[in-house]
Amino acid sequence: MANVPGQLVWEIVKKNSSFLVKEFGRGNAGVQFSKEPNNLYSLNSYKHSGLANRKTVTIQAGGKDLSMLIATTKTKKQNKPASLLHKSITRKEFPRMLKTVTNQVADNYYRPDLKNAALAKLSAVHRIFDHPISILGYI
């Protein structure tokens, strides 16, 4: 799928995808979420799509030791899924993690439009480490 333009992929998957989750509220107004990988906000939109964009960013908890996994897509490896992501684990304090995410996403012109989304995701994942919850829901 490396030779297929992102707009074409988006037109194919925007209304029907295995990752699509549709939530209907009052009336016809509904929100569409997406469970696809590399989607920071989990919204069904072209800007945040991990399938339609060649350059994507994902931020996850790296483990129990307060580490974060920041992964970006390699644009030259689109047809090799095993080596598609460039993963880096940061085990630093939160202000240095913010600087790392800003440098990787915005300052090197990778995807400056996703800077705020990446920082919000980093903050949300970091908040989980401040208030751990056990499997039963209480400590």
Secondary structure, 3 states (H helix, E strand, C coil): CCCCCHHHHHHHHCCCCCCEEEEECCCCCEEEEECCCCCCCCECCCCCCCCCCCCCEEEEECCCCCCEEEEEECHHHCCCHHHCEEEEEECCCHHHHHHHHHHHHHHCCCCHHHHHHHHHHHHHHHHHHHCCCCCCCCC
